Amino acid sequence: MKAIVTDIEGTTSSIAFVHDVLFPYARRHLPQFVRAHQARPDVAGLLDEARALAGTPGADVEHVIRILIDWIDQDRKATPLKELQGLLWIDGYAAGAYRGHIYPEVGSALRRWHAMGIALYVYSSGSVAAQKLLFAHSEVGDLTPVFAGYFDTRIGAKREPGSYTTITQHIAAPGHAILFLSDVVEELDAARAAGLSTTLVCRESLPPATRHPAVTSFDAIDNMLVT
């Protein structure tokens, strides 16, 4: 393997951390943040993207806030929402309100693979900014030095093979030499259709049968890297 691309939720980090800590923090603070920073160019651009995506180009800021809150409640993978959440989480991490959760073996595995010369990447529905924050403020310290790059939904939907074809082009390695890790079978199906190697990460227990190699821990992946 020349490269590993990993998902975050359910793969490197607990889904509960995202849904029980990060999402509620963003929901509580988003209205005040948007009102205070709506004229800031990056925030204004994201609000315009949200208006366009919602089909309400003339919506005032209070209407856009309601749309964004609804999207949070629906867990909608809307790119402008994800970008705004990333901006909000900067404040939370800086204030020490939480640290990025990762599973116990993940930090050491990532550092080990990096030392082996394997290029590491992240592909998550959360924005690139949010990805970097989580790993920069992880429970085991700053993990960002081990990563060669990050991908989010701006590169494409995670269940579309074309997204993984684009990732392969960015990494500039043969698909079979890129290992994609995720807890979602449909994402792995899309990655395999694009020619990538795949592994299903099942944190609770291994399924009785799966279309993809399956592990319960990153430590079990080491043997796959030299075959």
Order of alpha helices (4+ residues) and beta strands (2+ residues): beta-alpha-alpha-alpha-alpha-alpha-beta-alpha-beta-alpha-beta-alpha-beta-beta
